[in-house]
Amino acid sequence: MKIVQYAERGNPVDVVKVLEVDAPSAGPGEVVLDVLASPINPSDVLTVTGDYGILPPLPAYCGNEGVGRVASLGEGVEDIAVGQQVFLPVGAGTWRQQITAKAAEIVPVPPGTDPLQMAMLTINPPTAYLMLRDFVRLEPGDWVIQNASNSGVGRYVIQLAAAQGAKSINIVRRAELADELKAMGADAVVVEGPGMSKEVREITGGAPVKLGLDAIGGDSTLALGDCLTDDGVVVNYGLLSGEPCKLSSAATIFHDVTLRGFWLARWFRNAPIGERMAVVTEIAGRIATGELVAAVDSTYDLDHISDALARSMAGSRDGKVLVTPNGPIDSQV
Ligand SMILES: NC(=O)c1ccc[n+]([C@@H]2O[C@H](COP(=O)([O-])OP(=O)(O)OC[C@H]3O[C@@H](n4cnc5c(N)ncnc54)[C@H](OP(=O)(O)O)[C@@H]3O)[C@@H](O)[C@H]2O)c1
């Protein structure tokens, strides 16, 4: 079977390779899964380049989440059926054709749901959900502002904010995205640039903006901070520009705006299992009903992993890039 591996850190397009290895077999209490779909997230790229918060020893396998289908059962495994769609073990190197998993830890995918959408469940939707929940108490009608708003996380933020009655201002760097984001629940879409805080005040009519979500850093953090009300909170969760976060003295001194960070890996490490399950179950339900959707730009098989990585790192995409290691998955739903 094919598996994606890298033996040195660097540009993923150059260092990531596809290897042919023996297919796994299911030991006692295990299952073998055919991998159906797994997204390429910015954190996958940062892990290969060596810029992520936690780095595996080399050589390492790529891919952290996704959906698979049970291919075979090991000794003693009951209550799981061959052919059933299940979530892949998180962080297990999911860009491969087959993977083993402990049967006791298998979580089934809700029947009849889109495997591509479900493959993106574990990382981006909880990030959006928790950032809206855990930093500022947002009442119906309250405003939240974010940058990189057409990203996977950004689109979940738009949908989740709208669902709880909060209003979102969404900063993008391409004006043509406005209609699409408004159709999914964005109240306002603003193109990044000078004079943004004035435009934001006009949009809100001077109502306070309590929360700013920042995936970019540098001057984009600065611009978000200048849009916030007294005691507002900027939550930095991404490093898309590679620049350190900035806040103006006006924001910090005159408005007591604070900068916080969010990393889902820390939340997963610290949150009790019951809370983790509750959040993931709630999100799975919302994806299943179509309330939460991520745009999909393209899917690639493993033979085209370099093209997939290059596409995932390119700007102006129409959504997420996923690998489908066993071929296009429409016919497998
Ligand atoms: N902290 C956490 O726990 C956590 C969890 C999940 C995700 N994240 C982070 O969240 C961010 C979004 O992830 P994702 O999977 O949603 O991304 P994604 O769907 O791959 O989208 C990336 C988006 O970023 C925009 N972008 C890229 N570089 C930019 C720059 N320098 N300035 C402005 N916009 C830029 C692109 O906009 P264009 O369309 O204009 O090119 C694109 O919309 C990433 O930084 C990721 O690492 C963090």
PDBQT file of the ligand as one rigid body, heavy atoms in Angstrom, charges set to zero:
ROOT
HETATM    1  N1  LIG A 401      -4.636  27.161  16.780  1.00  0.00    +0.000 N 
HETATM    2  C1  LIG A 401      -5.305  26.064  16.410  1.00  0.00    +0.000 C 
HETATM    3  O1  LIG A 401      -5.574  25.175  17.208  1.00  0.00    +0.000 OA
HETATM    4  C2  LIG A 401      -5.713  25.932  14.978  1.00  0.00    +0.000 A 
HETATM    5  C3  LIG A 401      -6.591  24.908  14.591  1.00  0.00    +0.000 A 
HETATM    6  C4  LIG A 401      -6.991  24.861  13.245  1.00  0.00    +0.000 A 
HETATM    7  C5  LIG A 401      -6.499  25.801  12.343  1.00  0.00    +0.000 A 
HETATM    8  N2  LIG A 401      -5.613  26.741  12.789  1.00  0.00    +0.000 N 
HETATM    9  C6  LIG A 401      -5.085  27.763  11.880  1.00  0.00    +0.000 C 
HETATM   10  O2  LIG A 401      -6.168  28.415  11.278  1.00  0.00    +0.000 OA
HETATM   11  C7  LIG A 401      -5.735  28.981  10.062  1.00  0.00    +0.000 C 
HETATM   12  C8  LIG A 401      -6.729  28.602   8.989  1.00  0.00    +0.000 C 
HETATM   13  O3  LIG A 401      -6.683  27.198   8.797  1.00  0.00    +0.000 OA
HETATM   14  P1  LIG A 401      -7.634  26.555   7.694  1.00  0.00    +0.000 P 
HETATM   15  O4  LIG A 401      -7.415  25.097   7.645  1.00  0.00    +0.000 OA
HETATM   16  O5  LIG A 401      -9.002  27.062   7.944  1.00  0.00    +0.000 OA
HETATM   17  O6  LIG A 401      -7.030  27.258   6.399  1.00  0.00    +0.000 OA
HETATM   18  P2  LIG A 401      -7.426  27.111   4.891  1.00  0.00    +0.000 P 
HETATM   19  O7  LIG A 401      -8.828  26.682   4.740  1.00  0.00    +0.000 OA
HETATM   20  O8  LIG A 401      -6.344  26.316   4.256  1.00  0.00    +0.000 OA
HETATM   21  O9  LIG A 401      -7.386  28.620   4.378  1.00  0.00    +0.000 OA
HETATM   22  C9  LIG A 401      -6.280  29.440   4.511  1.00  0.00    +0.000 C 
HETATM   23  C10 LIG A 401      -6.789  30.845   4.280  1.00  0.00    +0.000 C 
HETATM   24  O10 LIG A 401      -5.830  31.767   4.684  1.00  0.00    +0.000 OA
HETATM   25  C11 LIG A 401      -5.790  32.841   3.813  1.00  0.00    +0.000 C 
HETATM   26  N3  LIG A 401      -4.410  33.314   3.882  1.00  0.00    +0.000 N 
HETATM   27  C12 LIG A 401      -3.296  32.596   3.715  1.00  0.00    +0.000 A 
HETATM   28  N4  LIG A 401      -2.208  33.358   3.934  1.00  0.00    +0.000 NA
HETATM   29  C13 LIG A 401      -2.675  34.575   4.245  1.00  0.00    +0.000 A 
HETATM   30  C14 LIG A 401      -2.057  35.810   4.578  1.00  0.00    +0.000 A 
HETATM   31  N5  LIG A 401      -0.721  35.927   4.651  1.00  0.00    +0.000 N 
HETATM   32  N6  LIG A 401      -2.846  36.863   4.822  1.00  0.00    +0.000 NA
HETATM   33  C15 LIG A 401      -4.184  36.755   4.761  1.00  0.00    +0.000 A 
HETATM   34  N7  LIG A 401      -4.826  35.610   4.467  1.00  0.00    +0.000 NA
HETATM   35  C16 LIG A 401      -4.071  34.543   4.214  1.00  0.00    +0.000 A 
HETATM   36  C17 LIG A 401      -6.226  32.319   2.464  1.00  0.00    +0.000 C 
HETATM   37  O11 LIG A 401      -6.917  33.356   1.833  1.00  0.00    +0.000 OA
HETATM   38  P3  LIG A 401      -6.971  33.636   0.249  1.00  0.00    +0.000 P 
HETATM   39  O12 LIG A 401      -8.159  32.830  -0.223  1.00  0.00    +0.000 OA
HETATM   40  O13 LIG A 401      -7.163  35.109   0.168  1.00  0.00    +0.000 OA
HETATM   41  O14 LIG A 401      -5.688  33.172  -0.360  1.00  0.00    +0.000 OA
HETATM   42  C18 LIG A 401      -7.157  31.173   2.874  1.00  0.00    +0.000 C 
HETATM   43  O15 LIG A 401      -8.452  31.661   3.003  1.00  0.00    +0.000 OA
HETATM   44  C19 LIG A 401      -4.328  28.440   9.807  1.00  0.00    +0.000 C 
HETATM   45  O16 LIG A 401      -3.401  29.409  10.235  1.00  0.00    +0.000 OA
HETATM   46  C20 LIG A 401      -4.257  27.235  10.735  1.00  0.00    +0.000 C 
HETATM   47  O17 LIG A 401      -2.942  26.916  11.109  1.00  0.00    +0.000 OA
HETATM   48  C21 LIG A 401      -5.225  26.821  14.062  1.00  0.00    +0.000 A 
ENDROOT
TORSDOF 0
